[in-house]
Amino acid sequence: MQTLMDVATLKDRLDGADTTGPGTVLLDVRWALGDPHGREQYRAGHLPGAVFVDLASELAGPADPSRGRHPLPPLEQFQASVRSWGVRSGDVLVAYDDSGNLAAARLWWMLRNAGFPEVYLLDGGLAAWRGAGFDLESGERQAEPGDVVLSGGAMPVIDAGQAASWAGQGLLLDARAGERYRGEFEPVDPRAGHIPGAVSAPTTGNVGAEGRFLPPAALRDRFTGLGVRADVPTAVYCGSGVTAAHEIAALEIAGFPAALYPGSFSEWSNKPSNPVATGDAPYAEGAAAD
């Protein structure tokens, strides 16, 4: 499957839309940690025809210490949300945001996991669309309800028990910023550090200065340098399972499959018996249960 669609391809697709063929649904996932103003930013300017997707309420269930800050919602709830965006079977879906796809990748992963066959990330997101000189639309788009039927379990996942032993059988990547991995700074979760055995692989290393994903060869070099191999099972976590999806998209572009730990560090760090390591090595001194 292709992971990305560039803005020129999307513009051509929208300009040449055939009303008898598959529809193209644009999904705006404007969200960032600590910024509750995504909907207002969407209303101020978005791709023409795009529908707003609320990450906190539509792409996650209520925060739960035993499941993390952004647990995956039940399939039935997610299907109802996707239908409310106007999605029908056979549509082509393109998700984007204004932060290098760090939020949009969560939706991309969830749709893939739900068995949707054709979903893309808009490479470079809103910035790339603006940079190409294409028009924006303001206000809020209300879609006619769709009828899509979703399934589940199409993407690999691991749980906390598997994360605890994953480094012994494969490679566990931590997609958070390096200072959070090292335990120098933790803005939201109860303990600072990382899951013992995990390798630091911040999502910021997946994109270039303009917010577009690095070319496949560059991503492949990056991940092989971190220990990713075709014959080594790879899993990814972050703070709450959002930006880890971005890493999985980057790994896919590079040609590597990877599993997601949905609860991520927000789930792991809430259980006192789970050990937490600090420092810049997978098994640094300080790995101990609190």
C-alpha positions as CSV (number, residue, x, y, z in Angstrom):
1,M,0.0,0.0,0.0
2,Q,1.1,3.6,-0.6
3,T,1.4,5.7,2.6
4,L,1.6,9.2,1.2
5,M,-0.1,11.4,-1.3
6,D,1.6,14.7,-2.4
7,V,-0.3,17.9,-2.8
8,A,0.0,18.0,-6.6
9,T,-1.6,14.6,-6.9
10,L,-4.3,15.5,-4.5
11,K,-5.0,18.8,-6.4
12,D,-5.2,17.0,-9.7
13,R,-7.5,14.4,-8.1
14,L,-9.9,17.1,-6.7
15,D,-9.9,19.1,-9.9
16,G,-10.7,16.1,-12.0
17,A,-13.2,14.5,-9.7
18,D,-15.6,12.2,-11.4
19,T,-19.0,12.3,-9.7
20,T,-19.6,8.7,-10.7
21,G,-16.3,7.4,-9.3
22,P,-14.9,6.9,-5.8
23,G,-15.1,10.0,-3.7
24,T,-12.1,11.7,-2.0
25,V,-12.7,12.6,1.6
26,L,-10.3,15.1,3.2
27,L,-9.8,14.8,7.0
28,D,-8.3,17.6,9.0
29,V,-6.8,16.3,12.3
30,R,-5.6,19.6,13.8
31,W,-4.2,18.7,17.2
32,A,-1.1,19.1,19.3
33,L,-0.3,18.2,22.9
34,G,-1.4,21.0,25.2
35,D,-3.2,22.9,22.4
36,P,-7.0,22.7,22.6
37,H,-7.7,25.0,19.7
38,G,-7.6,22.6,16.7
39,R,-11.2,23.2,15.7
40,E,-10.8,27.0,15.7
41,Q,-7.6,26.7,13.6
42,Y,-9.5,24.4,11.2
43,R,-12.4,26.9,10.9
44,A,-9.9,29.7,10.1
45,G,-8.5,27.8,7.1
46,H,-8.5,24.3,5.8
47,L,-8.3,22.4,2.5
48,P,-11.5,22.9,0.5
49,G,-14.1,20.3,1.5
50,A,-12.1,18.9,4.5
51,V,-14.0,17.7,7.5
52,F,-12.6,18.3,11.0
53,V,-11.6,15.3,13.1
54,D,-11.4,15.8,16.8
55,L,-8.5,13.6,18.0
56,A,-9.4,13.8,21.7
57,S,-13.0,12.7,21.3
58,E,-13.1,10.8,18.1
59,L,-9.8,9.0,17.9
60,A,-9.5,8.2,21.6
61,G,-11.5,7.0,24.5
62,P,-11.5,8.7,27.9
63,A,-8.1,8.7,29.7
64,D,-7.6,5.7,31.9
65,P,-4.4,5.0,33.9
66,S,-4.7,1.3,33.1
67,R,-5.0,2.1,29.3
68,G,-3.2,5.4,28.8
69,R,-4.0,9.0,28.0
70,H,-5.5,8.2,24.6
71,P,-6.8,4.7,24.6
72,L,-8.2,3.4,21.3
73,P,-12.0,3.8,21.2
74,P,-14.3,0.8,20.6
75,L,-14.7,-0.1,16.9
76,E,-18.4,0.7,16.9
77,Q,-17.7,4.2,18.2
78,F,-14.9,4.8,15.7
79,Q,-17.2,3.5,12.9
80,A,-19.9,6.0,13.9
81,S,-17.3,8.8,13.8
82,V,-16.0,7.8,10.4
83,R,-19.6,7.7,9.0
84,S,-20.2,11.2,10.5
85,W,-17.3,12.4,8.3
86,G,-19.2,11.3,5.2
87,V,-17.1,8.2,4.4
88,R,-18.6,5.6,2.2
89,S,-17.2,2.2,1.1
90,G,-14.9,2.8,-1.9
91,D,-13.9,6.3,-1.0
92,V,-10.2,7.5,-1.0
93,L,-9.3,9.1,2.3
94,V,-6.6,11.7,2.8
95,A,-5.6,12.8,6.3
96,Y,-3.5,15.8,7.2
97,D,-2.7,18.3,9.9
98,D,-0.5,21.3,10.4
99,S,2.3,19.6,12.4
100,G,4.1,17.3,9.9
101,N,1.4,14.6,10.2
102,L,2.2,13.9,13.9
103,A,-1.6,13.9,14.6
104,A,-2.9,12.8,11.2
105,A,-0.9,9.6,11.4
106,R,-3.1,8.5,14.4
107,L,-6.1,8.6,12.1
108,W,-4.2,6.9,9.2
109,W,-3.2,4.1,11.5
110,M,-6.7,3.6,13.0
111,L,-8.3,3.5,9.5
112,R,-5.7,1.0,8.4
113,N,-6.3,-1.0,11.5
114,A,-10.0,-0.9,10.8
115,G,-9.5,-2.5,7.4
116,F,-10.0,0.6,5.2
117,P,-8.2,-0.1,2.0
118,E,-7.2,3.3,0.6
119,V,-6.1,5.9,3.1
120,Y,-3.2,8.3,2.7
121,L,-1.3,11.0,4.6
122,L,-0.9,14.3,2.8
123,D,2.8,14.7,2.7
124,G,3.8,18.0,4.2
125,G,0.2,18.6,5.4
126,L,-1.4,22.0,5.4
127,A,1.9,23.7,5.0
128,A,2.7,22.0,1.8
129,W,-0.8,22.8,0.4
130,R,-0.3,26.5,1.3
131,G,3.3,26.4,0.0
132,A,2.0,25.3,-3.4
133,G,-0.3,28.3,-3.6
134,F,-3.5,26.4,-3.4
135,D,-6.7,27.9,-1.9
136,L,-8.0,27.3,1.6
137,E,-11.6,27.4,2.8
138,S,-12.9,28.8,6.1
139,G,-15.8,27.8,8.2
140,E,-17.0,24.3,9.1
141,R,-18.0,21.6,6.7
142,Q,-20.9,19.3,7.7
143,A,-20.8,16.0,5.7
144,E,-23.7,13.9,4.6
145,P,-23.4,10.7,6.8
146,G,-21.6,7.8,5.2
147,D,-22.3,4.1,5.3
148,V,-18.8,2.6,5.6
149,V,-18.4,-0.7,7.5
150,L,-15.2,-1.2,9.4
151,S,-13.5,-4.2,10.8
152,G,-10.5,-4.4,13.1
153,G,-7.2,-6.0,13.9
154,A,-5.6,-5.3,10.5
155,M,-2.4,-3.7,12.1
156,P,-0.1,-5.4,14.6
157,V,-0.3,-4.3,18.2
158,I,1.4,-5.3,21.5
159,D,0.3,-4.8,25.1
160,A,2.3,-3.9,28.2
161,G,3.2,-7.5,28.9
162,Q,4.7,-7.9,25.5
163,A,6.5,-4.5,25.7
164,A,8.2,-5.7,28.9
165,S,9.9,-8.5,27.1
166,W,10.0,-7.1,23.6
167,A,13.6,-6.1,23.6
168,G,14.6,-9.7,24.3
169,Q,13.1,-10.8,21.0
170,G,13.0,-7.8,18.8
171,L,13.4,-4.0,18.7
172,L,11.3,-1.6,20.8
173,L,11.5,2.1,19.5
174,D,10.5,5.1,21.7
175,A,9.2,7.8,19.4
176,R,9.1,10.6,22.0
177,A,11.6,13.5,22.2
178,G,15.0,12.5,23.4
179,E,14.7,14.5,26.7
180,R,11.6,12.6,27.6
181,Y,13.3,9.3,26.8
182,R,16.3,10.2,28.9
183,G,14.0,11.2,31.8
184,E,15.2,14.8,31.8
185,F,11.7,16.2,31.3
186,E,8.2,14.7,31.6
187,P,5.3,17.1,31.1
188,V,2.3,14.8,31.5
189,D,3.1,11.3,32.7
190,P,3.7,10.2,36.3
191,R,7.3,9.1,35.9
192,A,10.1,10.1,33.7
193,G,12.3,7.8,31.6
194,H,11.6,5.0,29.2
195,I,10.7,1.3,29.0
196,P,13.9,-0.7,29.7
197,G,15.4,-2.0,26.5
198,A,13.8,0.7,24.3
199,V,15.8,2.6,21.7
200,S,15.3,6.3,21.3
201,A,13.9,7.2,17.9
202,P,12.2,10.6,18.0
203,T,9.6,11.2,15.3
204,T,11.2,14.5,14.5
205,G,13.9,12.5,12.7
206,N,11.3,11.2,10.2
207,V,10.7,14.5,8.4
208,G,12.7,17.2,6.8
209,A,12.7,21.0,7.5
210,E,9.5,21.5,5.5
211,G,7.6,18.8,7.4
212,R,7.6,16.2,4.6
213,F,8.7,12.7,5.3
214,L,12.3,11.9,4.3
215,P,12.7,9.9,1.1
216,P,12.4,6.1,1.5
217,A,16.2,5.5,1.2
218,A,16.9,8.1,3.9
219,L,14.4,6.6,6.2
220,R,15.7,3.2,5.6
221,D,19.2,4.4,6.5
222,R,17.9,6.0,9.7
223,F,16.1,3.0,10.9
224,T,18.7,0.4,10.0
225,G,21.1,2.7,11.9
226,L,18.8,2.2,15.0
227,G,18.9,-1.6,14.6
228,V,15.7,-2.2,12.5
229,R,16.1,-5.3,10.3
230,A,13.6,-7.2,8.2
231,D,14.1,-10.3,10.3
232,V,13.8,-8.4,13.7
233,P,10.2,-7.8,15.0
234,T,9.8,-4.0,15.6
235,A,7.4,-2.3,17.9
236,V,6.9,1.4,18.7
237,Y,5.5,3.4,21.6
238,C,5.4,7.1,22.5
239,G,3.6,9.0,25.2
240,S,0.0,7.9,24.5
241,G,0.0,6.1,21.2
242,V,-0.4,9.1,19.0
243,T,3.0,10.0,17.5
244,A,4.0,6.4,17.5
245,A,1.7,6.0,14.6
246,H,3.8,8.5,12.7
247,E,6.9,6.3,13.3
248,I,5.0,3.3,12.0
249,A,4.1,5.3,8.9
250,A,7.8,6.3,8.4
251,L,8.8,2.7,8.9
252,E,6.3,1.6,6.3
253,I,7.7,4.1,3.8
254,A,11.2,2.6,4.6
255,G,9.9,-0.9,3.9
256,F,9.6,-2.2,7.5
257,P,6.4,-3.4,9.3
258,A,6.0,-2.5,12.9
259,A,3.6,-3.0,15.8
260,L,2.0,-0.3,17.9
261,Y,1.9,-0.3,21.7
262,P,-1.3,1.7,22.0
263,G,-1.1,2.4,25.8
264,S,2.5,3.5,25.4
265,F,4.4,5.2,28.2
266,S,1.3,6.8,29.7
267,E,0.0,3.3,30.5
268,W,3.4,1.9,31.4
269,S,4.4,4.6,33.8
270,N,1.1,4.5,35.7
271,K,1.8,1.0,37.0
272,P,4.4,1.3,39.9
273,S,5.7,-2.2,39.4
274,N,6.8,-1.5,35.8
275,P,10.5,-0.6,35.7
276,V,11.6,2.7,34.2
277,A,15.1,3.4,32.8
278,T,16.7,6.8,32.6
279,G,19.6,8.1,30.6
280,D,20.4,7.7,26.9
281,A,21.0,4.0,26.8
282,P,18.3,1.3,26.5
283,Y,19.4,-0.3,29.9
284,A,20.9,2.7,31.7
285,E,21.7,2.8,35.3
286,G,18.5,3.9,37.1
287,A,16.4,1.2,35.6
288,A,14.3,0.3,38.5
289,A,10.7,0.0,39.6
290,D,9.4,2.9,41.6
